[in-house]
């Protein structure tokens, strides 16, 4: 019984400790923020569904859609490949598209500033 207990502890240590190291590395990475104007966003139901679609991805930490300002705010892992094209593909079935996409590092004290749908230009870089 002692040998089995030792093997079990070794097995747990083998798989648990590398995972703990990975968590520590992820905690030190600064998430990225993606802001965009959302075309077609009119209702809170659309906003809720759009958020659910994006939050289903493992690289999306938070997703907020505001039908009043027609703005989107995502917090994502730094290694995420999300961009305008992939977001549009994910939201197409809801009749939504994004434009004027801005991606930056997300600082905790950074204030959210709405993008004005009437003045944003599609030529804005998406990364």
N, CA, C and O atoms as CSV, one atom per row, in Angstrom:
chain,resi,resn,atom,element,x,y,z
A,1,UNK,N,N,0.819,-1.189,0.000
A,1,UNK,CA,C,0.000,0.000,0.000
A,1,UNK,C,C,0.862,1.252,0.000
A,1,UNK,O,O,0.490,2.248,-0.620
A,2,UNK,N,N,1.992,1.230,0.671
A,2,UNK,CA,C,2.884,2.379,0.700
A,2,UNK,C,C,3.438,2.693,-0.671
A,2,UNK,O,O,3.574,3.864,-1.026
A,3,UNK,N,N,3.765,1.660,-1.459
A,3,UNK,CA,C,4.298,1.870,-2.807
A,3,UNK,C,C,3.232,2.494,-3.698
A,3,UNK,O,O,3.525,3.412,-4.464
A,4,UNK,N,N,1.999,2.005,-3.604
A,4,UNK,CA,C,0.911,2.565,-4.404
A,4,UNK,C,C,0.683,4.033,-4.043
A,4,UNK,O,O,0.464,4.860,-4.928
A,5,UNK,N,N,0.732,4.357,-2.772
A,5,UNK,CA,C,0.569,5.740,-2.325
A,5,UNK,C,C,1.688,6.620,-2.896
A,5,UNK,O,O,1.436,7.738,-3.346
A,6,UNK,N,N,2.932,6.104,-2.873
A,6,UNK,CA,C,4.073,6.854,-3.406
A,6,UNK,C,C,3.918,7.068,-4.914
A,6,UNK,O,O,4.210,8.157,-5.408
A,7,UNK,N,N,3.466,6.057,-5.647
A,7,UNK,CA,C,3.270,6.171,-7.091
A,7,UNK,C,C,2.178,7.190,-7.390
A,7,UNK,O,O,2.306,7.996,-8.311
A,8,UNK,N,N,1.106,7.151,-6.606
A,8,UNK,CA,C,0.013,8.103,-6.804
A,8,UNK,C,C,0.492,9.529,-6.579
A,8,UNK,O,O,0.187,10.416,-7.376
A,9,UNK,N,N,1.242,9.762,-5.501
A,9,UNK,CA,C,1.770,11.099,-5.233
A,9,UNK,C,C,2.724,11.551,-6.333
A,9,UNK,O,O,2.697,12.713,-6.736
A,10,UNK,N,N,3.563,10.645,-6.821
A,10,UNK,CA,C,4.488,10.982,-7.901
A,10,UNK,C,C,3.717,11.354,-9.165
A,10,UNK,O,O,4.076,12.302,-9.863
A,11,UNK,N,N,2.665,10.609,-9.452
A,11,UNK,CA,C,1.846,10.866,-10.634
A,11,UNK,C,C,1.187,12.240,-10.543
A,11,UNK,O,O,1.187,13.003,-11.509
A,12,UNK,N,N,0.624,12.547,-9.370
A,12,UNK,CA,C,-0.017,13.840,-9.158
A,12,UNK,C,C,1.016,14.960,-9.283
A,12,UNK,O,O,0.746,15.974,-9.927
A,13,UNK,N,N,2.178,14.793,-8.687
A,13,UNK,CA,C,3.219,15.819,-8.750
A,13,UNK,C,C,3.692,16.026,-10.185
A,13,UNK,O,O,3.949,17.156,-10.600
A,14,UNK,N,N,3.806,14.953,-10.930
A,14,UNK,CA,C,4.276,15.033,-12.308
A,14,UNK,C,C,3.349,15.888,-13.160
A,14,UNK,O,O,3.816,16.655,-14.002
A,15,UNK,N,N,2.051,15.768,-12.954
A,15,UNK,CA,C,1.090,16.503,-13.770
A,15,UNK,C,C,0.627,17.817,-13.142
A,15,UNK,O,O,0.237,18.736,-13.862
A,16,UNK,N,N,0.663,17.919,-11.841
A,16,UNK,CA,C,0.169,19.124,-11.174
A,16,UNK,C,C,1.177,20.268,-11.219
A,16,UNK,O,O,0.804,21.401,-11.522
A,17,UNK,N,N,2.432,19.996,-10.926
A,17,UNK,CA,C,3.417,21.077,-10.838
A,17,UNK,C,C,3.679,21.776,-12.164
A,17,UNK,O,O,3.788,23.002,-12.167
A,18,UNK,N,N,3.790,21.070,-13.303
A,18,UNK,CA,C,3.931,21.811,-14.563
A,18,UNK,C,C,2.725,22.696,-14.837
A,18,UNK,O,O,2.875,23.786,-15.389
A,19,UNK,N,N,1.546,22.252,-14.466
A,19,UNK,CA,C,0.344,23.064,-14.675
A,19,UNK,C,C,0.406,24.321,-13.815
A,19,UNK,O,O,-0.012,25.393,-14.254
A,20,UNK,N,N,0.921,24.200,-12.601
A,20,UNK,CA,C,1.051,25.356,-11.732
A,20,UNK,C,C,2.028,26.365,-12.335
A,20,UNK,O,O,1.790,27.571,-12.269
A,21,UNK,N,N,3.134,25.878,-12.927
A,21,UNK,CA,C,4.086,26.773,-13.575
A,21,UNK,C,C,3.434,27.491,-14.740
A,21,UNK,O,O,3.689,28.676,-14.959
A,22,UNK,N,N,2.598,26.793,-15.488
A,22,UNK,CA,C,1.920,27.404,-16.631
A,22,UNK,C,C,0.975,28.503,-16.161
A,22,UNK,O,O,0.888,29.550,-16.803
A,23,UNK,N,N,0.272,28.291,-15.065
A,23,UNK,CA,C,-0.627,29.303,-14.521
A,23,UNK,C,C,0.169,30.538,-14.123
A,23,UNK,O,O,-0.262,31.660,-14.390
A,24,UNK,N,N,1.333,30.348,-13.485
A,24,UNK,CA,C,2.150,31.489,-13.080
A,24,UNK,C,C,2.588,32.296,-14.299
A,24,UNK,O,O,2.578,33.527,-14.256
A,25,UNK,N,N,2.967,31.633,-15.371
A,25,UNK,CA,C,3.377,32.334,-16.586
A,25,UNK,C,C,2.205,33.119,-17.153
A,25,UNK,O,O,2.373,34.272,-17.552
A,26,UNK,N,N,1.013,32.513,-17.197
A,26,UNK,CA,C,-0.147,33.202,-17.746
A,26,UNK,C,C,-0.528,34.415,-16.896
A,26,UNK,O,O,-1.004,35.415,-17.433
A,27,UNK,N,N,-0.325,34.339,-15.574
A,27,UNK,CA,C,-0.669,35.456,-14.705
A,27,UNK,C,C,0.206,36.667,-14.979
A,27,UNK,O,O,-0.235,37.798,-14.775
A,28,UNK,N,N,1.443,36.459,-15.439
A,28,UNK,CA,C,2.343,37.581,-15.659
A,28,UNK,C,C,2.148,38.209,-17.034
A,28,UNK,O,O,2.655,39.306,-17.272
A,29,UNK,N,N,1.443,37.564,-17.933
A,29,UNK,CA,C,1.203,38.124,-19.248
A,29,UNK,C,C,0.099,39.168,-19.189
A,29,UNK,O,O,-0.914,38.979,-18.517
A,30,UNK,N,N,0.304,40.262,-19.894
A,30,UNK,CA,C,-0.709,41.314,-19.937
A,30,UNK,C,C,-1.697,40.971,-21.047
A,30,UNK,O,O,-1.298,40.802,-22.199
A,31,UNK,N,N,-2.983,40.866,-20.711
A,31,UNK,CA,C,-3.959,40.554,-21.758
A,31,UNK,C,C,-4.031,41.680,-22.780
A,31,UNK,O,O,-3.628,42.811,-22.511
A,32,UNK,N,N,-4.546,41.352,-23.938
A,32,UNK,CA,C,-4.771,42.354,-24.976
A,32,UNK,C,C,-6.238,42.752,-24.954
A,32,UNK,O,O,-7.097,42.019,-24.464
A,33,UNK,N,N,-6.493,43.913,-25.489
A,33,UNK,CA,C,-7.846,44.451,-25.573
A,33,UNK,C,C,-8.147,44.720,-27.044
A,33,UNK,O,O,-7.322,45.278,-27.767
A,34,UNK,N,N,-9.329,44.319,-27.470
A,34,UNK,CA,C,-9.786,44.646,-28.815
A,34,UNK,C,C,-11.061,45.463,-28.681
A,34,UNK,O,O,-12.018,45.046,-28.028
A,35,UNK,N,N,-11.058,46.631,-29.310
A,35,UNK,CA,C,-12.252,47.470,-29.374
A,35,UNK,C,C,-12.662,47.587,-30.832
A,35,UNK,O,O,-11.821,47.577,-31.731
A,36,UNK,N,N,-13.963,47.698,-31.053
A,36,UNK,CA,C,-14.461,47.852,-32.416
A,36,UNK,C,C,-15.861,48.426,-32.395
A,36,UNK,O,O,-16.557,48.387,-31.381
A,37,UNK,N,N,-16.255,48.957,-33.537
A,37,UNK,CA,C,-17.635,49.353,-33.781
A,37,UNK,C,C,-18.332,48.138,-34.378
A,37,UNK,O,O,-17.766,47.445,-35.224
A,38,UNK,N,N,-19.565,47.880,-33.936
A,38,UNK,CA,C,-20.314,46.709,-34.394
A,38,UNK,C,C,-21.481,47.163,-35.263
A,38,UNK,O,O,-22.394,47.840,-34.790
A,39,UNK,N,N,-21.444,46.788,-36.523
A,39,UNK,CA,C,-22.557,47.070,-37.438
A,39,UNK,C,C,-23.648,46.034,-37.236
A,39,UNK,O,O,-23.369,44.838,-37.143
A,40,UNK,N,N,-24.896,46.494,-37.169
A,40,UNK,CA,C,-26.033,45.585,-37.038
A,40,UNK,C,C,-26.453,45.309,-35.616
A,40,UNK,O,O,-27.468,44.647,-35.400
A,41,UNK,N,N,-25.708,45.794,-34.634
A,41,UNK,CA,C,-26.020,45.556,-33.224
A,41,UNK,C,C,-27.115,46.523,-32.780
A,41,UNK,O,O,-26.903,47.733,-32.704
A,42,UNK,N,N,-28.295,45.962,-32.487
A,42,UNK,CA,C,-29.428,46.813,-32.134
A,42,UNK,C,C,-30.108,46.435,-30.822
A,42,UNK,O,O,-30.731,47.286,-30.186
A,43,UNK,N,N,-29.999,45.178,-30.407
A,43,UNK,CA,C,-30.745,44.741,-29.224
A,43,UNK,C,C,-29.821,44.142,-28.172
A,43,UNK,O,O,-28.697,43.730,-28.458
A,44,UNK,N,N,-30.335,44.109,-26.943
A,44,UNK,CA,C,-29.566,43.484,-25.862
A,44,UNK,C,C,-29.458,41.979,-26.072
A,44,UNK,O,O,-28.481,41.365,-25.645
A,45,UNK,N,N,-30.457,41.374,-26.728
A,45,UNK,CA,C,-30.370,39.941,-27.025
A,45,UNK,C,C,-29.215,39.658,-27.979
A,45,UNK,O,O,-28.470,38.698,-27.779
A,46,UNK,N,N,-29.059,40.486,-29.020
A,46,UNK,CA,C,-27.919,40.330,-29.933
A,46,UNK,C,C,-26.611,40.495,-29.173
A,46,UNK,O,O,-25.669,39.730,-29.377
A,47,UNK,N,N,-26.551,41.487,-28.301
A,47,UNK,CA,C,-25.336,41.742,-27.526
A,47,UNK,C,C,-24.998,40.540,-26.653
A,47,UNK,O,O,-23.838,40.133,-26.577
A,48,UNK,N,N,-25.997,39.975,-25.998
A,48,UNK,CA,C,-25.782,38.803,-25.141
A,48,UNK,C,C,-25.285,37.612,-25.949
A,48,UNK,O,O,-24.334,36.940,-25.551
A,49,UNK,N,N,-25.933,37.348,-27.092
A,49,UNK,CA,C,-25.532,36.221,-27.930
A,49,UNK,C,C,-24.129,36.404,-28.503
A,49,UNK,O,O,-23.349,35.453,-28.554
A,50,UNK,N,N,-23.809,37.612,-28.929
A,50,UNK,CA,C,-22.479,37.882,-29.466
A,50,UNK,C,C,-21.413,37.654,-28.398
A,50,UNK,O,O,-20.354,37.090,-28.674
A,51,UNK,N,N,-21.702,38.095,-27.182
A,51,UNK,CA,C,-20.770,37.860,-26.079
A,51,UNK,C,C,-20.581,36.388,-25.795
A,51,UNK,O,O,-19.460,35.940,-25.553
A,52,UNK,N,N,-21.663,35.629,-25.821
A,52,UNK,CA,C,-21.574,34.185,-25.583
A,52,UNK,C,C,-20.732,33.501,-26.651
A,52,UNK,O,O,-19.923,32.627,-26.340
A,53,UNK,N,N,-20.918,33.895,-27.909
A,53,UNK,CA,C,-20.160,33.291,-29.012
A,53,UNK,C,C,-18.664,33.505,-28.808
A,53,UNK,O,O,-17.873,32.572,-28.948
A,54,UNK,N,N,-18.283,34.725,-28.481
A,54,UNK,CA,C,-16.853,35.002,-28.336
A,54,UNK,C,C,-16.281,34.440,-27.042
A,54,UNK,O,O,-15.141,33.975,-27.028
A,55,UNK,N,N,-17.046,34.473,-25.957
A,55,UNK,CA,C,-16.549,33.912,-24.691
A,55,UNK,C,C,-16.385,32.402,-24.753
A,55,UNK,O,O,-15.715,31.826,-23.896
A,56,UNK,N,N,-16.973,31.753,-25.732
A,56,UNK,CA,C,-16.815,30.301,-25.886
A,56,UNK,C,C,-15.392,29.936,-26.324
A,56,UNK,O,O,-14.969,28.789,-26.183
A,57,UNK,N,N,-14.671,30.906,-26.847
A,57,UNK,CA,C,-13.276,30.667,-27.234
A,57,UNK,C,C,-12.388,30.684,-25.998
A,57,UNK,O,O,-12.598,31.481,-25.083
A,58,UNK,N,N,-11.399,29.801,-25.975
A,58,UNK,CA,C,-10.501,29.711,-24.822
A,58,UNK,C,C,-9.597,30.926,-24.679
A,58,UNK,O,O,-9.105,31.201,-23.584
A,59,UNK,N,N,-9.369,31.659,-25.765
A,59,UNK,CA,C,-8.472,32.809,-25.710
A,59,UNK,C,C,-9.187,34.118,-25.377
A,59,UNK,O,O,-8.544,35.164,-25.294
A,60,UNK,N,N,-10.500,34.075,-25.184
A,60,UNK,CA,C,-11.267,35.279,-24.842
A,60,UNK,C,C,-11.557,35.266,-23.349
A,60,UNK,O,O,-12.198,34.348,-22.837
A,61,UNK,N,N,-11.078,36.296,-22.656
A,61,UNK,CA,C,-11.278,36.410,-21.213
A,61,UNK,C,C,-12.607,37.082,-20.888
A,61,UNK,O,O,-13.341,36.620,-20.015
A,62,UNK,N,N,-12.915,38.169,-21.586
A,62,UNK,CA,C,-14.197,38.857,-21.429
A,62,UNK,C,C,-14.641,39.379,-22.789
A,62,UNK,O,O,-13.821,39.668,-23.660
A,63,UNK,N,N,-15.945,39.493,-22.951
A,63,UNK,CA,C,-16.522,40.036,-24.187
A,63,UNK,C,C,-17.733,40.875,-23.810
A,63,UNK,O,O,-18.662,40.388,-23.165
A,64,UNK,N,N,-17.715,42.128,-24.212
A,64,UNK,CA,C,-18.815,43.046,-23.923
A,64,UNK,C,C,-19.287,43.693,-25.219
A,64,UNK,O,O,-18.482,44.156,-26.027
A,65,UNK,N,N,-20.592,43.717,-25.403
A,65,UNK,CA,C,-21.213,44.360,-26.563
A,65,UNK,C,C,-22.261,45.330,-26.050
A,65,UNK,O,O,-23.091,44.966,-25.217
A,66,UNK,N,N,-22.231,46.561,-26.540
A,66,UNK,CA,C,-23.167,47.589,-26.098
A,66,UNK,C,C,-23.993,48.062,-27.286
A,66,UNK,O,O,-23.468,48.733,-28.175
A,67,UNK,N,N,-25.299,47.714,-27.316
A,67,UNK,CA,C,-26.128,48.120,-28.453
A,67,UNK,C,C,-26.367,49.629,-28.532
A,67,UNK,O,O,-26.639,50.149,-29.613
A,68,UNK,N,N,-26.271,50.333,-27.412
A,68,UNK,CA,C,-26.486,51.781,-27.427
A,68,UNK,C,C,-25.372,52.502,-28.183
A,68,UNK,O,O,-25.638,53.346,-29.038
A,69,UNK,N,N,-24.131,52.166,-27.863
A,69,UNK,CA,C,-22.989,52.814,-28.520
A,69,UNK,C,C,-22.507,52.036,-29.742
A,69,UNK,O,O,-21.684,52.528,-30.514
A,70,UNK,N,N,-23.031,50.801,-29.914
A,70,UNK,CA,C,-22.597,49.882,-30.977
A,70,UNK,C,C,-21.097,49.608,-30.874
A,70,UNK,O,O,-20.399,49.556,-31.886
A,71,UNK,N,N,-20.608,49.432,-29.646
A,71,UNK,CA,C,-19.205,49.142,-29.389
A,71,UNK,C,C,-19.032,47.736,-28.841
A,71,UNK,O,O,-19.920,47.176,-28.199
A,72,UNK,N,N,-17.846,47.182,-29.120
A,72,UNK,CA,C,-17.443,45.879,-28.601
A,72,UNK,C,C,-16.135,46.066,-27.853
A,72,UNK,O,O,-15.268,46.828,-28.280
A,73,UNK,N,N,-15.996,45.364,-26.730
A,73,UNK,CA,C,-14.753,45.352,-25.974
A,73,UNK,C,C,-14.433,43.911,-25.623
A,73,UNK,O,O,-15.235,43.230,-24.985
A,74,UNK,N,N,-13.263,43.446,-26.037
A,74,UNK,CA,C,-12.795,42.105,-25.712
A,74,UNK,C,C,-11.512,42.212,-24.917
A,74,UNK,O,O,-10.693,43.093,-25.175
A,75,UNK,N,N,-11.329,41.333,-23.960
A,75,UNK,CA,C,-10.039,41.104,-23.307
A,75,UNK,C,C,-9.649,39.694,-23.711
A,75,UNK,O,O,-10.405,38.745,-23.501
A,76,UNK,N,N,-8.454,39.564,-24.295
A,76,UNK,CA,C,-8.021,38.282,-24.838
A,76,UNK,C,C,-6.599,37.973,-24.386
A,76,UNK,O,O,-5.867,38.860,-23.947
A,77,UNK,N,N,-6.221,36.708,-24.500
A,77,UNK,CA,C,-4.849,36.323,-24.202
A,77,UNK,C,C,-3.926,36.917,-25.254
A,77,UNK,O,O,-4.314,37.026,-26.417
A,78,UNK,N,N,-2.708,37.305,-24.872
A,78,UNK,CA,C,-1.801,37.959,-25.809
A,78,UNK,C,C,-1.508,37.136,-27.065
A,78,UNK,O,O,-1.287,37.717,-28.128
A,79,UNK,N,N,-1.499,35.832,-26.979
A,79,UNK,CA,C,-1.197,34.985,-28.131
A,79,UNK,C,C,-2.381,34.724,-29.045
A,79,UNK,O,O,-2.254,33.986,-30.022
A,80,UNK,N,N,-3.518,35.309,-28.749
A,80,UNK,CA,C,-4.724,35.076,-29.535
A,80,UNK,C,C,-4.552,35.564,-30.969
A,80,UNK,O,O,-3.904,36.579,-31.225
A,81,UNK,N,N,-5.143,34.822,-31.893
A,81,UNK,CA,C,-5.092,35.210,-33.303
A,81,UNK,C,C,-6.370,35.933,-33.745
A,81,UNK,O,O,-6.596,36.117,-34.941
A,82,UNK,N,N,-7.197,36.340,-32.789
A,82,UNK,CA,C,-8.420,37.057,-33.140
A,82,UNK,C,C,-8.092,38.363,-33.852
A,82,UNK,O,O,-7.232,39.126,-33.411
A,83,UNK,N,N,-8.782,38.607,-34.948
A,83,UNK,CA,C,-8.667,39.859,-35.678
A,83,UNK,C,C,-10.022,40.166,-36.306
A,83,UNK,O,O,-10.992,39.442,-36.079
A,84,UNK,N,N,-10.090,41.220,-37.082
A,84,UNK,CA,C,-11.359,41.648,-37.679
A,84,UNK,C,C,-12.010,40.524,-38.476
A,84,UNK,O,O,-13.208,40.277,-38.334
A,85,UNK,N,N,-11.239,39.848,-39.304
A,85,UNK,CA,C,-11.812,38.797,-40.147
A,85,UNK,C,C,-12.366,37.629,-39.335
A,85,UNK,O,O,-13.458,37.135,-39.617
A,86,UNK,N,N,-11.619,37.193,-38.337
A,86,UNK,CA,C,-12.093,36.047,-37.544
A,86,UNK,C,C,-13.293,36.430,-36.676
A,86,UNK,O,O,-14.203,35.622,-36.495
A,87,UNK,N,N,-13.305,37.647,-36.140
A,87,UNK,CA,C,-14.462,38.094,-35.354
A,87,UNK,C,C,-15.691,38.176,-36.245
A,87,UNK,O,O,-16.776,37.747,-35.852
A,88,UNK,N,N,-15.526,38.729,-37.455
A,88,UNK,CA,C,-16.656,38.808,-38.389
A,88,UNK,C,C,-17.175,37.424,-38.749
A,88,UNK,O,O,-18.385,37.229,-38.865
A,89,UNK,N,N,-16.284,36.470,-38.928
A,89,UNK,CA,C,-16.719,35.100,-39.239
A,89,UNK,C,C,-17.515,34.505,-38.081
A,89,UNK,O,O,-18.513,33.819,-38.303
A,90,UNK,N,N,-17.082,34.762,-36.848
A,90,UNK,CA,C,-17.784,34.232,-35.675
A,90,UNK,C,C,-19.162,34.871,-35.484
A,90,UNK,O,O,-20.080,34.223,-34.983
A,91,UNK,N,N,-19.310,36.135,-35.880
A,91,UNK,CA,C,-20.559,36.866,-35.642
A,91,UNK,C,C,-21.496,36.891,-36.850
A,91,UNK,O,O,-22.607,37.413,-36.756
A,92,UNK,N,N,-21.064,36.338,-37.971
A,92,UNK,CA,C,-21.840,36.427,-39.216
A,92,UNK,C,C,-23.256,35.871,-39.051
A,92,UNK,O,O,-24.209,36.458,-39.564
A,93,UNK,N,N,-23.405,34.753,-38.344
A,93,UNK,CA,C,-24.731,34.145,-38.204
A,93,UNK,C,C,-25.702,35.012,-37.391
A,93,UNK,O,O,-26.910,34.776,-37.396
A,94,UNK,N,N,-25.157,36.018,-36.693
A,94,UNK,CA,C,-26.006,36.954,-35.942
A,94,UNK,C,C,-26.294,38.218,-36.749
A,94,UNK,O,O,-26.999,39.113,-36.283
A,95,UNK,N,N,-25.747,38.286,-37.956
A,95,UNK,CA,C,-25.933,39.469,-38.795
A,95,UNK,C,C,-25.087,40.654,-38.351
A,95,UNK,O,O,-25.420,41.801,-38.651
A,96,UNK,N,N,-23.995,40.386,-37.639
A,96,UNK,CA,C,-23.137,41.437,-37.117
A,96,UNK,C,C,-21.783,41.427,-37.810
A,96,UNK,O,O,-21.277,40.371,-38.190
A,97,UNK,N,N,-21.201,42.611,-37.970
A,97,UNK,CA,C,-19.830,42.749,-38.450
A,97,UNK,C,C,-19.146,43.824,-37.620
A,97,UNK,O,O,-19.800,44.709,-37.069
A,98,UNK,N,N,-17.815,43.736,-37.537
A,98,UNK,CA,C,-17.057,44.751,-36.816
A,98,UNK,C,C,-16.206,45.542,-37.795
A,98,UNK,O,O,-15.795,45.046,-38.844
A,99,UNK,N,N,-15.958,46.785,-37.418
A,99,UNK,CA,C,-15.076,47.650,-38.198
A,99,UNK,C,C,-14.324,48.545,-37.226
A,99,UNK,O,O,-14.651,48.607,-36.041
A,100,UNK,N,N,-13.330,49.226,-37.730
A,100,UNK,CA,C,-12.519,50.121,-36.906
A,100,UNK,C,C,-11.960,49.376,-35.693
A,100,UNK,O,O,-12.090,49.831,-34.557
A,101,UNK,N,N,-11.349,48.248,-35.946
A,101,UNK,CA,C,-10.841,47.367,-34.895
A,101,UNK,C,C,-9.494,47.888,-34.390
A,101,UNK,O,O,-8.589,48.167,-35.176
A,102,UNK,N,N,-9.377,48.015,-33.074
A,102,UNK,CA,C,-8.142,48.453,-32.420
A,102,UNK,C,C,-7.720,47.380,-31.425
A,102,UNK,O,O,-8.511,46.963,-30.579
A,103,UNK,N,N,-6.471,46.933,-31.530
A,103,UNK,CA,C,-5.944,45.950,-30.580
A,103,UNK,C,C,-4.733,46.542,-29.873
A,103,UNK,O,O,-3.791,47.010,-30.512
A,104,UNK,N,N,-4.773,46.515,-28.530
A,104,UNK,CA,C,-3.694,47.053,-27.714
A,104,UNK,C,C,-3.514,46.154,-26.495
A,104,UNK,O,O,-4.330,45.269,-26.237
A,105,UNK,N,N,-2.436,46.393,-25.748
A,105,UNK,CA,C,-2.312,45.745,-24.445
A,105,UNK,C,C,-3.345,46.371,-23.518
A,105,UNK,O,O,-3.581,47.578,-23.569
A,106,UNK,N,N,-3.956,45.554,-22.677
A,106,UNK,CA,C,-4.994,46.037,-21.765
A,106,UNK,C,C,-4.372,46.345,-20.409
A,106,UNK,O,O,-3.932,45.443,-19.696
A,107,UNK,N,N,-4.340,47.600,-20.068
A,107,UNK,CA,C,-3.839,48.011,-18.763
A,107,UNK,C,C,-5.017,48.098,-17.805
A,107,UNK,O,O,-6.106,48.514,-18.200
A,108,UNK,N,N,-4.812,47.710,-16.548
A,108,UNK,CA,C,-5.899,47.700,-15.575
A,108,UNK,C,C,-6.498,49.082,-15.343
A,108,UNK,O,O,-7.701,49.200,-15.109
A,109,UNK,N,N,-5.680,50.125,-15.405
A,109,UNK,CA,C,-6.194,51.457,-15.133
A,109,UNK,C,C,-6.628,52.190,-16.406
A,109,UNK,O,O,-6.955,53.376,-16.366
A,110,UNK,N,N,-6.629,51.481,-17.520
A,110,UNK,CA,C,-7.009,52.082,-18.798
A,110,UNK,C,C,-8.520,52.299,-18.836
A,110,UNK,O,O,-9.295,51.373,-18.598
A,111,UNK,N,N,-8.924,53.514,-19.134
A,111,UNK,CA,C,-10.342,53.821,-19.226
A,111,UNK,C,C,-10.873,53.413,-20.600
A,111,UNK,O,O,-10.199,53.576,-21.617
A,112,UNK,N,N,-12.077,52.890,-20.605
A,112,UNK,CA,C,-12.715,52.529,-21.867
A,112,UNK,C,C,-13.251,53.791,-22.521
A,112,UNK,O,O,-13.995,54.555,-21.905
A,113,UNK,N,N,-12.871,54.002,-23.766
A,113,UNK,CA,C,-13.381,55.135,-24.519
A,113,UNK,C,C,-14.132,54.603,-25.727
A,113,UNK,O,O,-13.581,53.864,-26.542
A,114,UNK,N,N,-15.387,54.984,-25.829
A,114,UNK,CA,C,-16.206,54.511,-26.940
A,114,UNK,C,C,-15.633,54.972,-28.268
A,114,UNK,O,O,-15.093,56.072,-28.388
A,115,UNK,N,N,-15.764,54.103,-29.262
A,115,UNK,CA,C,-15.438,54.474,-30.636
A,115,UNK,C,C,-16.708,55.044,-31.247
A,115,UNK,O,O,-17.786,54.469,-31.090
A,116,UNK,N,N,-16.592,56.144,-31.925
A,116,UNK,CA,C,-17.743,56.794,-32.535
A,116,UNK,C,C,-18.037,56.149,-33.889
A,116,UNK,O,O,-17.227,56.270,-34.808
A,117,UNK,N,N,-19.177,55.466,-34.035
A,117,UNK,CA,C,-19.505,54.793,-35.294
A,117,UNK,C,C,-19.565,55.741,-36.490
A,117,UNK,O,O,-19.347,55.320,-37.625
A,118,UNK,N,N,-19.856,57.010,-36.244
A,118,UNK,CA,C,-19.986,57.948,-37.361
A,118,UNK,C,C,-18.647,58.493,-37.845
A,118,UNK,O,O,-18.562,59.035,-38.947
A,119,UNK,N,N,-17.610,58.355,-37.039
A,119,UNK,CA,C,-16.314,58.926,-37.442
A,119,UNK,C,C,-15.217,57.898,-37.661
A,119,UNK,O,O,-14.170,58.240,-38.212
A,120,UNK,N,N,-15.419,56.644,-37.248
A,120,UNK,CA,C,-14.342,55.674,-37.417
A,120,UNK,C,C,-14.178,55.319,-38.880
A,120,UNK,O,O,-15.141,55.309,-39.647
A,121,UNK,N,N,-12.970,55.034,-39.248
A,121,UNK,CA,C,-12.644,54.699,-40.634
A,121,UNK,C,C,-12.213,53.237,-40.713
A,121,UNK,O,O,-11.476,52.758,-39.850
A,122,UNK,N,N,-12.664,52.535,-41.735
A,122,UNK,CA,C,-12.314,51.128,-41.899
A,122,UNK,C,C,-10.824,50.925,-42.112
A,122,UNK,O,O,-10.319,49.827,-41.879
A,123,UNK,N,N,-10.115,51.943,-42.544
A,123,UNK,CA,C,-8.683,51.813,-42.809
A,123,UNK,C,C,-7.852,51.652,-41.534
A,123,UNK,O,O,-6.641,51.445,-41.603
A,124,UNK,N,N,-8.503,51.745,-40.373
A,124,UNK,CA,C,-7.791,51.585,-39.107
A,124,UNK,C,C,-7.166,50.199,-39.050
A,124,UNK,O,O,-7.845,49.214,-39.339
A,125,UNK,N,N,-5.868,50.093,-38.678
A,125,UNK,CA,C,-5.232,48.763,-38.574
A,125,UNK,C,C,-5.965,47.896,-37.578
A,125,UNK,O,O,-6.513,48.403,-36.600
A,126,UNK,N,N,-5.983,46.574,-37.816
A,126,UNK,CA,C,-6.725,45.685,-36.917
A,126,UNK,C,C,-5.834,44.977,-35.917
A,126,UNK,O,O,-6.335,44.147,-35.159
A,127,UNK,N,N,-4.559,45.255,-35.876
A,127,UNK,CA,C,-3.686,44.661,-34.860
A,127,UNK,C,C,-2.756,45.675,-34.284
A,127,UNK,O,O,-1.949,45.348,-33.414
